[in-house]
């Protein structure tokens, strides 16, 4: 018996609906949050933007159960009337060899929005006790500015080899996790060639495989959280790996 999904190490946080029950996987419509402050040239775009609520209404509101069987559940969520999105649904199905998630987005009008899903996985306690096998992509990149005080990968980096990410001290191997020192990093694998990623947990002797339709979600965001956030509810105790098709 294995338990690959991450569950937040705190017992509720009602101050923030997203963080209150942070775990597993969730639909993000829109994905992300509108950045604050000035960004380098070329990054402040008039194009489609995420909203003011982290990862969208779908990640912060209470869903309703529309249908339930022993093998599957359909969940639905209506958006505010002034939103270009009318509603979203999610179907979660138990298969013999895993779980299947299907998301549907219904719009009131034509709209461009960043969207994604947010599978988040557990990592072993021992440094480098897990191996990450990423799909090939056009390149990997870190945020244009330092997104976290304890980010290890240098901001504004664009590179090809996940085993040699430009880092504060030499290079960092993104494929061998968790890292030995506290960090909090976001990385993008752009234009993936295949919607498949594997996480091998050597200490607990299992492999979890995530697959998705990369014709829809062309990029993969990595959230490498390793005791790098001190503010509540993180409190320097959060370890997780987000593998987020966007």
C-alpha atoms as an extended CHARMM CRD file, in Angstrom:
* protein
*
       246  EXT
         1         1  UNK       CA              0.0000000000        0.0000000000        0.0000000000  PROA      1               0.0000000000
         2         2  UNK       CA              1.4360000000        3.3660000000       -1.0360000000  PROA      2               0.0000000000
         3         3  UNK       CA              0.2730000000        6.9170000000       -0.4430000000  PROA      3               0.0000000000
         4         4  UNK       CA              1.9300000000        9.0800000000       -3.1130000000  PROA      4               0.0000000000
         5         5  UNK       CA             -0.1420000000       12.2560000000       -2.7750000000  PROA      5               0.0000000000
         6         6  UNK       CA              0.9770000000       15.0760000000       -0.4880000000  PROA      6               0.0000000000
         7         7  UNK       CA             -1.0700000000       16.3230000000        2.4670000000  PROA      7               0.0000000000
         8         8  UNK       CA             -0.1890000000       19.6200000000        4.1580000000  PROA      8               0.0000000000
         9         9  UNK       CA              1.4530000000       19.1580000000        7.5890000000  PROA      9               0.0000000000
        10        10  UNK       CA             -0.9100000000       21.5940000000        9.3340000000  PROA      10              0.0000000000
        11        11  UNK       CA             -4.3720000000       20.9560000000       10.7520000000  PROA      11              0.0000000000
        12        12  UNK       CA             -6.4340000000       23.4870000000        8.8450000000  PROA      12              0.0000000000
        13        13  UNK       CA             -5.8140000000       27.1530000000        8.0000000000  PROA      13              0.0000000000
        14        14  UNK       CA             -9.1940000000       28.9470000000        7.6350000000  PROA      14              0.0000000000
        15        15  UNK       CA             -7.4860000000       32.2570000000        6.8760000000  PROA      15              0.0000000000
        16        16  UNK       CA             -6.9010000000       30.9870000000        3.3240000000  PROA      16              0.0000000000
        17        17  UNK       CA             -9.3530000000       28.5990000000        1.5910000000  PROA      17              0.0000000000
        18        18  UNK       CA             -6.6540000000       27.1780000000       -0.6950000000  PROA      18              0.0000000000
        19        19  UNK       CA             -4.2650000000       26.4270000000        2.1410000000  PROA      19              0.0000000000
        20        20  UNK       CA             -6.9360000000       25.2480000000        4.5660000000  PROA      20              0.0000000000
        21        21  UNK       CA             -7.1080000000       21.7570000000        3.0190000000  PROA      21              0.0000000000
        22        22  UNK       CA             -4.0320000000       21.7450000000        0.7760000000  PROA      22              0.0000000000
        23        23  UNK       CA             -3.4210000000       18.2620000000       -0.6270000000  PROA      23              0.0000000000
        24        24  UNK       CA             -3.6710000000       15.9210000000       -3.6000000000  PROA      24              0.0000000000
        25        25  UNK       CA             -4.6210000000       17.5260000000       -6.8870000000  PROA      25              0.0000000000
        26        26  UNK       CA             -6.8480000000       20.4470000000       -7.8420000000  PROA      26              0.0000000000
        27        27  UNK       CA             -8.0400000000       22.3200000000      -10.9170000000  PROA      27              0.0000000000
        28        28  UNK       CA             -6.7150000000       25.8700000000      -11.4190000000  PROA      28              0.0000000000
        29        29  UNK       CA             -8.9060000000       28.1920000000      -13.5390000000  PROA      29              0.0000000000
        30        30  UNK       CA             -7.1390000000       30.5210000000      -13.9330000000  PROA      30              0.0000000000
        31        31  UNK       CA             -3.7390000000       29.1550000000      -12.9350000000  PROA      31              0.0000000000
        32        32  UNK       CA             -1.3600000000       31.2640000000      -10.8430000000  PROA      32              0.0000000000
        33        33  UNK       CA             -1.8000000000       34.6940000000       -9.2970000000  PROA      33              0.0000000000
        34        34  UNK       CA             -1.2630000000       38.1700000000      -10.7030000000  PROA      34              0.0000000000
        35        35  UNK       CA              2.3440000000       39.1530000000       -9.8460000000  PROA      35              0.0000000000
        36        36  UNK       CA              3.0420000000       42.2890000000       -7.8530000000  PROA      36              0.0000000000
        37        37  UNK       CA              5.7710000000       44.7960000000       -8.5940000000  PROA      37              0.0000000000
        38        38  UNK       CA              7.7940000000       45.4270000000      -11.7220000000  PROA      38              0.0000000000
        39        39  UNK       CA              9.1290000000       42.6020000000      -13.8400000000  PROA      39              0.0000000000
        40        40  UNK       CA             12.0190000000       42.7180000000      -16.3290000000  PROA      40              0.0000000000
        41        41  UNK       CA             11.3890000000       43.9180000000      -19.8750000000  PROA      41              0.0000000000
        42        42  UNK       CA              9.3580000000       41.4440000000      -21.8780000000  PROA      42              0.0000000000
        43        43  UNK       CA              7.4920000000       40.0310000000      -18.8810000000  PROA      43              0.0000000000
        44        44  UNK       CA              4.8320000000       42.7030000000      -18.2790000000  PROA      44              0.0000000000
        45        45  UNK       CA              2.3520000000       41.5730000000      -20.9080000000  PROA      45              0.0000000000
        46        46  UNK       CA             -1.1010000000       42.9790000000      -21.7700000000  PROA      46              0.0000000000
        47        47  UNK       CA             -2.1770000000       39.4220000000      -22.5610000000  PROA      47              0.0000000000
        48        48  UNK       CA             -4.3290000000       37.0730000000      -20.4610000000  PROA      48              0.0000000000
        49        49  UNK       CA             -3.5550000000       37.2410000000      -16.7730000000  PROA      49              0.0000000000
        50        50  UNK       CA             -4.2870000000       35.0590000000      -13.7650000000  PROA      50              0.0000000000
        51        51  UNK       CA             -6.6030000000       36.4540000000      -11.1280000000  PROA      51              0.0000000000
        52        52  UNK       CA             -6.1320000000       38.0100000000       -7.7240000000  PROA      52              0.0000000000
        53        53  UNK       CA             -6.9620000000       34.7560000000       -5.9050000000  PROA      53              0.0000000000
        54        54  UNK       CA             -4.1970000000       32.1580000000       -6.0030000000  PROA      54              0.0000000000
        55        55  UNK       CA             -5.0020000000       29.4810000000       -8.6100000000  PROA      55              0.0000000000
        56        56  UNK       CA             -8.4890000000       30.7580000000       -9.3130000000  PROA      56              0.0000000000
        57        57  UNK       CA            -12.0030000000       30.3900000000       -7.9510000000  PROA      57              0.0000000000
        58        58  UNK       CA            -11.8550000000       26.6280000000       -8.5620000000  PROA      58              0.0000000000
        59        59  UNK       CA             -9.0700000000       26.2610000000       -5.9910000000  PROA      59              0.0000000000
        60        60  UNK       CA            -10.6970000000       28.3620000000       -3.2810000000  PROA      60              0.0000000000
        61        61  UNK       CA            -14.4490000000       27.6550000000       -3.3290000000  PROA      61              0.0000000000
        62        62  UNK       CA            -16.6180000000       24.7810000000       -2.0810000000  PROA      62              0.0000000000
        63        63  UNK       CA            -17.5620000000       22.3270000000       -4.8140000000  PROA      63              0.0000000000
        64        64  UNK       CA            -20.8370000000       20.3770000000       -4.9770000000  PROA      64              0.0000000000
        65        65  UNK       CA            -21.1950000000       16.6480000000       -5.5360000000  PROA      65              0.0000000000
        66        66  UNK       CA            -23.2250000000       16.1360000000       -8.7250000000  PROA      66              0.0000000000
        67        67  UNK       CA            -22.9710000000       12.3430000000       -8.9580000000  PROA      67              0.0000000000
        68        68  UNK       CA            -21.3970000000        9.6190000000       -6.8460000000  PROA      68              0.0000000000
        69        69  UNK       CA            -20.8100000000        5.8920000000       -7.3400000000  PROA      69              0.0000000000
        70        70  UNK       CA            -18.4350000000        3.3820000000       -5.7630000000  PROA      70              0.0000000000
        71        71  UNK       CA            -15.9350000000        3.9980000000       -8.5750000000  PROA      71              0.0000000000
        72        72  UNK       CA            -16.2840000000        7.6960000000       -9.3920000000  PROA      72              0.0000000000
        73        73  UNK       CA            -17.4670000000       11.1190000000       -8.3260000000  PROA      73              0.0000000000
        74        74  UNK       CA            -18.5100000000       14.1420000000      -10.4020000000  PROA      74              0.0000000000
        75        75  UNK       CA            -17.9650000000       17.5200000000       -8.7600000000  PROA      75              0.0000000000
        76        76  UNK       CA            -19.2380000000       20.8550000000      -10.0490000000  PROA      76              0.0000000000
        77        77  UNK       CA            -18.6190000000       24.5080000000       -9.2230000000  PROA      77              0.0000000000
        78        78  UNK       CA            -20.4620000000       27.6090000000      -10.4700000000  PROA      78              0.0000000000
        79        79  UNK       CA            -18.4110000000       30.7940000000      -10.9520000000  PROA      79              0.0000000000
        80        80  UNK       CA            -19.5820000000       34.3160000000      -10.0440000000  PROA      80              0.0000000000
        81        81  UNK       CA            -22.0160000000       35.7950000000      -12.5680000000  PROA      81              0.0000000000
        82        82  UNK       CA            -19.5630000000       38.5000000000      -13.7090000000  PROA      82              0.0000000000
        83        83  UNK       CA            -16.8060000000       35.9670000000      -14.4850000000  PROA      83              0.0000000000
        84        84  UNK       CA            -16.1070000000       34.8720000000      -18.0770000000  PROA      84              0.0000000000
        85        85  UNK       CA            -16.1180000000       31.2820000000      -16.7940000000  PROA      85              0.0000000000
        86        86  UNK       CA            -19.6030000000       29.9230000000      -16.1280000000  PROA      86              0.0000000000
        87        87  UNK       CA            -18.7310000000       26.6930000000      -14.3120000000  PROA      87              0.0000000000
        88        88  UNK       CA            -16.2500000000       23.8620000000      -14.0750000000  PROA      88              0.0000000000
        89        89  UNK       CA            -16.7010000000       20.1620000000      -13.4190000000  PROA      89              0.0000000000
        90        90  UNK       CA            -14.3170000000       17.4380000000      -12.3250000000  PROA      90              0.0000000000
        91        91  UNK       CA            -14.7170000000       13.6810000000      -12.6170000000  PROA      91              0.0000000000
        92        92  UNK       CA            -12.4570000000       11.4580000000      -10.5050000000  PROA      92              0.0000000000
        93        93  UNK       CA            -12.5180000000        7.7540000000      -11.3470000000  PROA      93              0.0000000000
        94        94  UNK       CA            -10.8510000000        4.8540000000       -9.5360000000  PROA      94              0.0000000000
        95        95  UNK       CA             -9.2030000000        2.4800000000      -12.0240000000  PROA      95              0.0000000000
        96        96  UNK       CA             -7.5460000000       -0.8630000000      -11.3660000000  PROA      96              0.0000000000
        97        97  UNK       CA             -4.0970000000        0.6830000000      -11.7660000000  PROA      97              0.0000000000
        98        98  UNK       CA             -4.5670000000        4.2820000000      -10.6660000000  PROA      98              0.0000000000
        99        99  UNK       CA             -6.7780000000        7.3630000000      -10.6760000000  PROA      99              0.0000000000
       100       100  UNK       CA             -8.1990000000        9.2750000000      -13.6390000000  PROA      100             0.0000000000
       101       101  UNK       CA             -9.0590000000       12.9680000000      -13.4350000000  PROA      101             0.0000000000
       102       102  UNK       CA            -11.1320000000       14.7550000000      -16.0750000000  PROA      102             0.0000000000
       103       103  UNK       CA            -11.7630000000       18.4900000000      -15.9680000000  PROA      103             0.0000000000
       104       104  UNK       CA            -14.3240000000       20.4070000000      -18.0170000000  PROA      104             0.0000000000
       105       105  UNK       CA            -14.4640000000       24.1870000000      -18.3250000000  PROA      105             0.0000000000
       106       106  UNK       CA            -17.6050000000       26.0190000000      -19.5270000000  PROA      106             0.0000000000
       107       107  UNK       CA            -17.1590000000       29.6660000000      -20.5600000000  PROA      107             0.0000000000
       108       108  UNK       CA            -19.7950000000       32.3840000000      -20.8940000000  PROA      108             0.0000000000
       109       109  UNK       CA            -17.8210000000       34.0470000000      -23.6800000000  PROA      109             0.0000000000
       110       110  UNK       CA            -14.5920000000       33.6530000000      -25.6330000000  PROA      110             0.0000000000
       111       111  UNK       CA            -11.7000000000       34.1550000000      -23.2320000000  PROA      111             0.0000000000
       112       112  UNK       CA             -7.9700000000       33.4790000000      -22.9760000000  PROA      112             0.0000000000
       113       113  UNK       CA             -6.8350000000       32.3530000000      -19.5130000000  PROA      113             0.0000000000
       114       114  UNK       CA             -3.8870000000       30.4400000000      -18.1020000000  PROA      114             0.0000000000
       115       115  UNK       CA             -5.2100000000       27.1160000000      -16.7920000000  PROA      115             0.0000000000
       116       116  UNK       CA             -3.6820000000       24.0590000000      -15.1790000000  PROA      116             0.0000000000
       117       117  UNK       CA             -3.9520000000       21.2350000000      -12.7050000000  PROA      117             0.0000000000
       118       118  UNK       CA             -1.9150000000       20.9120000000       -9.5190000000  PROA      118             0.0000000000
       119       119  UNK       CA             -0.9140000000       17.3230000000       -8.6170000000  PROA      119             0.0000000000
       120       120  UNK       CA              1.3120000000       17.4600000000       -5.5380000000  PROA      120             0.0000000000
       121       121  UNK       CA              3.3290000000       14.5040000000       -4.2960000000  PROA      121             0.0000000000
       122       122  UNK       CA              5.1280000000       13.4020000000       -1.1640000000  PROA      122             0.0000000000
       123       123  UNK       CA              8.8940000000       13.1880000000       -0.9960000000  PROA      123             0.0000000000
       124       124  UNK       CA             10.9170000000       10.9400000000        1.3370000000  PROA      124             0.0000000000
       125       125  UNK       CA             12.6450000000       12.4500000000        4.3550000000  PROA      125             0.0000000000
       126       126  UNK       CA             16.1300000000       11.3600000000        3.2840000000  PROA      126             0.0000000000
       127       127  UNK       CA             17.9260000000       13.8150000000        0.9850000000  PROA      127             0.0000000000
       128       128  UNK       CA             18.0820000000       12.5230000000       -2.5930000000  PROA      128             0.0000000000
       129       129  UNK       CA             15.7970000000        9.6230000000       -1.6990000000  PROA      129             0.0000000000
       130       130  UNK       CA             13.7020000000       10.1280000000       -4.8630000000  PROA      130             0.0000000000
       131       131  UNK       CA             14.3670000000       10.3920000000       -8.5920000000  PROA      131             0.0000000000
       132       132  UNK       CA             12.3390000000       12.5650000000      -10.9610000000  PROA      132             0.0000000000
       133       133  UNK       CA             12.0870000000       11.5950000000      -14.6340000000  PROA      133             0.0000000000
       134       134  UNK       CA             10.9340000000       14.5810000000      -16.6720000000  PROA      134             0.0000000000
       135       135  UNK       CA              9.7120000000       14.7400000000      -20.2690000000  PROA      135             0.0000000000
       136       136  UNK       CA             11.9170000000       16.4200000000      -22.8350000000  PROA      136             0.0000000000
       137       137  UNK       CA             11.0000000000       20.0100000000      -23.5850000000  PROA      137             0.0000000000
       138       138  UNK       CA             12.1800000000       23.0730000000      -25.4630000000  PROA      138             0.0000000000
       139       139  UNK       CA             13.9450000000       24.3990000000      -22.3430000000  PROA      139             0.0000000000
       140       140  UNK       CA             13.6740000000       24.8100000000      -18.5640000000  PROA      140             0.0000000000
       141       141  UNK       CA             13.3600000000       28.2100000000      -16.9080000000  PROA      141             0.0000000000
       142       142  UNK       CA             13.2130000000       29.8190000000      -13.4820000000  PROA      142             0.0000000000
       143       143  UNK       CA             11.0630000000       32.9000000000      -12.7070000000  PROA      143             0.0000000000
       144       144  UNK       CA             12.4280000000       36.2130000000      -14.0320000000  PROA      144             0.0000000000
       145       145  UNK       CA             12.8230000000       37.5270000000      -10.4810000000  PROA      145             0.0000000000
       146       146  UNK       CA             13.5460000000       35.6290000000       -7.2700000000  PROA      146             0.0000000000
       147       147  UNK       CA             10.1590000000       34.2670000000       -6.2820000000  PROA      147             0.0000000000
       148       148  UNK       CA             11.1370000000       32.9960000000       -2.8350000000  PROA      148             0.0000000000
       149       149  UNK       CA             13.8110000000       34.1080000000       -0.3170000000  PROA      149             0.0000000000
       150       150  UNK       CA             15.2280000000       30.5660000000       -0.2410000000  PROA      150             0.0000000000
       151       151  UNK       CA             15.0600000000       29.8590000000       -3.9730000000  PROA      151             0.0000000000
       152       152  UNK       CA             18.1100000000       27.8200000000       -4.9470000000  PROA      152             0.0000000000
       153       153  UNK       CA             17.9900000000       28.1420000000       -8.7420000000  PROA      153             0.0000000000
       154       154  UNK       CA             19.1720000000       31.5310000000      -10.0030000000  PROA      154             0.0000000000
       155       155  UNK       CA             16.3230000000       33.7790000000      -11.2150000000  PROA      155             0.0000000000
       156       156  UNK       CA             16.0050000000       34.3760000000      -14.9320000000  PROA      156             0.0000000000
       157       157  UNK       CA             17.8140000000       31.1530000000      -15.8150000000  PROA      157             0.0000000000
       158       158  UNK       CA             17.0710000000       29.3080000000      -19.0580000000  PROA      158             0.0000000000
       159       159  UNK       CA             18.7470000000       25.9160000000      -19.4070000000  PROA      159             0.0000000000
       160       160  UNK       CA             18.4370000000       22.5190000000      -21.0630000000  PROA      160             0.0000000000
       161       161  UNK       CA             19.7310000000       19.9720000000      -18.5540000000  PROA      161             0.0000000000
       162       162  UNK       CA             17.5570000000       19.4010000000      -15.4480000000  PROA      162             0.0000000000
       163       163  UNK       CA             20.5460000000       17.7540000000      -13.7790000000  PROA      163             0.0000000000
       164       164  UNK       CA             22.5280000000       21.0060000000      -14.0430000000  PROA      164             0.0000000000
       165       165  UNK       CA             20.2450000000       23.9070000000      -13.1360000000  PROA      165             0.0000000000
       166       166  UNK       CA             22.1640000000       27.1790000000      -12.5480000000  PROA      166             0.0000000000
       167       167  UNK       CA             22.1220000000       27.5820000000       -8.7850000000  PROA      167             0.0000000000
       168       168  UNK       CA             23.3950000000       29.8650000000       -6.0380000000  PROA      168             0.0000000000
       169       169  UNK       CA             26.1790000000       27.4160000000       -5.2700000000  PROA      169             0.0000000000
       170       170  UNK       CA             27.2400000000       25.7910000000       -8.5430000000  PROA      170             0.0000000000
       171       171  UNK       CA             24.5810000000       23.6210000000      -10.1600000000  PROA      171             0.0000000000
       172       172  UNK       CA             21.4930000000       21.8670000000       -8.7950000000  PROA      172             0.0000000000
       173       173  UNK       CA             20.1890000000       18.4900000000       -9.9390000000  PROA      173             0.0000000000
       174       174  UNK       CA             16.4160000000       18.7450000000      -10.2650000000  PROA      174             0.0000000000
       175       175  UNK       CA             16.1470000000       14.9970000000      -10.9120000000  PROA      175             0.0000000000
       176       176  UNK       CA             17.4220000000       13.9540000000       -7.4530000000  PROA      176             0.0000000000
       177       177  UNK       CA             15.1750000000       15.1450000000       -4.6120000000  PROA      177             0.0000000000
       178       178  UNK       CA             14.6990000000       16.3470000000       -1.9470000000  PROA      178             0.0000000000
       179       179  UNK       CA             17.7430000000       18.5860000000       -1.7290000000  PROA      179             0.0000000000
       180       180  UNK       CA             19.7890000000       18.5670000000        1.4580000000  PROA      180             0.0000000000
       181       181  UNK       CA             19.2810000000       22.2510000000        2.3440000000  PROA      181             0.0000000000
       182       182  UNK       CA             16.0840000000       24.2550000000        2.7250000000  PROA      182             0.0000000000
       183       183  UNK       CA             14.7860000000       25.6950000000       -0.5440000000  PROA      183             0.0000000000
       184       184  UNK       CA             11.6280000000       26.8790000000       -2.2810000000  PROA      184             0.0000000000
       185       185  UNK       CA             11.7790000000       26.8530000000       -6.0900000000  PROA      185             0.0000000000
       186       186  UNK       CA              9.5340000000       27.1490000000       -9.1250000000  PROA      186             0.0000000000
       187       187  UNK       CA             10.7180000000       25.8700000000      -12.5080000000  PROA      187             0.0000000000
       188       188  UNK       CA              9.0340000000       25.5720000000      -15.8920000000  PROA      188             0.0000000000
       189       189  UNK       CA              9.5390000000       22.7860000000      -18.4150000000  PROA      189             0.0000000000
       190       190  UNK       CA              8.3680000000       24.4850000000      -21.6150000000  PROA      190             0.0000000000
       191       191  UNK       CA              6.6910000000       22.8130000000      -24.6080000000  PROA      191             0.0000000000
       192       192  UNK       CA              6.9690000000       19.2290000000      -23.4090000000  PROA      192             0.0000000000
       193       193  UNK       CA              7.2730000000       16.5210000000      -26.0440000000  PROA      193             0.0000000000
       194       194  UNK       CA              5.2650000000       14.0110000000      -24.0170000000  PROA      194             0.0000000000
       195       195  UNK       CA              2.7280000000       14.2790000000      -21.1990000000  PROA      195             0.0000000000
       196       196  UNK       CA              4.4350000000       11.8670000000      -18.8440000000  PROA      196             0.0000000000
       197       197  UNK       CA              6.5230000000       12.2740000000      -15.7100000000  PROA      197             0.0000000000
       198       198  UNK       CA              7.6790000000        9.6850000000      -13.1590000000  PROA      198             0.0000000000
       199       199  UNK       CA              8.6310000000       10.0270000000       -9.5050000000  PROA      199             0.0000000000
       200       200  UNK       CA             10.5640000000        7.1180000000       -7.9990000000  PROA      200             0.0000000000
       201       201  UNK       CA             10.4790000000        7.0070000000       -4.2060000000  PROA      201             0.0000000000
       202       202  UNK       CA             13.4440000000        4.7780000000       -3.4360000000  PROA      202             0.0000000000
       203       203  UNK       CA             12.9900000000        4.7590000000        0.3340000000  PROA      203             0.0000000000
       204       204  UNK       CA              9.3640000000        3.5920000000        0.1600000000  PROA      204             0.0000000000
       205       205  UNK       CA              9.9580000000        1.4560000000       -2.9410000000  PROA      205             0.0000000000
       206       206  UNK       CA              7.3020000000        2.7160000000       -5.3240000000  PROA      206             0.0000000000
       207       207  UNK       CA              6.9860000000        4.6960000000       -8.5400000000  PROA      207             0.0000000000
       208       208  UNK       CA              4.1540000000        7.0740000000       -9.3590000000  PROA      208             0.0000000000
       209       209  UNK       CA              3.4650000000        8.0050000000      -12.9870000000  PROA      209             0.0000000000
       210       210  UNK       CA              1.5520000000       11.1120000000      -14.0160000000  PROA      210             0.0000000000
       211       211  UNK       CA              0.2290000000       11.3570000000      -17.5760000000  PROA      211             0.0000000000
       212       212  UNK       CA             -1.8090000000       14.1010000000      -19.2420000000  PROA      212             0.0000000000
       213       213  UNK       CA             -2.8440000000       15.4110000000      -22.6500000000  PROA      213             0.0000000000
       214       214  UNK       CA              0.1300000000       17.6100000000      -23.5250000000  PROA      214             0.0000000000
       215       215  UNK       CA             -1.7110000000       18.9680000000      -26.5790000000  PROA      215             0.0000000000
       216       216  UNK       CA             -3.8490000000       20.9090000000      -24.0860000000  PROA      216             0.0000000000
       217       217  UNK       CA             -1.3690000000       21.5210000000      -21.2450000000  PROA      217             0.0000000000
       218       218  UNK       CA              1.8710000000       22.1130000000      -23.1450000000  PROA      218             0.0000000000
       219       219  UNK       CA              4.0520000000       23.0210000000      -20.1790000000  PROA      219             0.0000000000
       220       220  UNK       CA              4.9470000000       21.5160000000      -16.8120000000  PROA      220             0.0000000000
       221       221  UNK       CA              5.4940000000       23.6480000000      -13.7120000000  PROA      221             0.0000000000
       222       222  UNK       CA              7.6460000000       22.2170000000      -10.9220000000  PROA      222             0.0000000000
       223       223  UNK       CA              7.0690000000       23.3810000000       -7.3460000000  PROA      223             0.0000000000
       224       224  UNK       CA              9.9530000000       22.1320000000       -5.2140000000  PROA      224             0.0000000000
       225       225  UNK       CA              9.0370000000       22.9230000000       -1.6120000000  PROA      225             0.0000000000
       226       226  UNK       CA             11.6510000000       21.8610000000        0.9140000000  PROA      226             0.0000000000
       227       227  UNK       CA             11.1410000000       23.6300000000        4.2520000000  PROA      227             0.0000000000
       228       228  UNK       CA             11.7480000000       26.9590000000        2.4790000000  PROA      228             0.0000000000
       229       229  UNK       CA              8.7600000000       29.0460000000        3.6440000000  PROA      229             0.0000000000
       230       230  UNK       CA              8.7610000000       30.3920000000        7.1970000000  PROA      230             0.0000000000
       231       231  UNK       CA              5.4050000000       32.2110000000        7.3170000000  PROA      231             0.0000000000
       232       232  UNK       CA              2.2660000000       30.4910000000        8.6520000000  PROA      232             0.0000000000
       233       233  UNK       CA              1.0090000000       27.9390000000        7.8990000000  PROA      233             0.0000000000
       234       234  UNK       CA              4.1980000000       26.7230000000        6.2040000000  PROA      234             0.0000000000
       235       235  UNK       CA              6.3440000000       27.4390000000        9.2890000000  PROA      235             0.0000000000
       236       236  UNK       CA              9.4680000000       25.8760000000        7.8410000000  PROA      236             0.0000000000
       237       237  UNK       CA              7.9790000000       22.3700000000        7.8450000000  PROA      237             0.0000000000
       238       238  UNK       CA              6.5340000000       21.8890000000        4.3510000000  PROA      238             0.0000000000
       239       239  UNK       CA              8.0440000000       19.3810000000        1.9410000000  PROA      239             0.0000000000
       240       240  UNK       CA              6.2570000000       18.6860000000       -1.3310000000  PROA      240             0.0000000000
       241       241  UNK       CA              6.7590000000       18.2990000000       -5.0590000000  PROA      241             0.0000000000
       242       242  UNK       CA              4.1970000000       19.8680000000       -7.3630000000  PROA      242             0.0000000000
       243       243  UNK       CA              4.1130000000       18.4510000000      -10.9080000000  PROA      243             0.0000000000
       244       244  UNK       CA              1.6750000000       20.8410000000      -12.5540000000  PROA      244             0.0000000000
       245       245  UNK       CA              0.6150000000       20.5890000000      -16.2240000000  PROA      245             0.0000000000
       246       246  UNK       CA             -0.3330000000       24.1270000000      -17.3590000000  PROA      246             0.0000000000
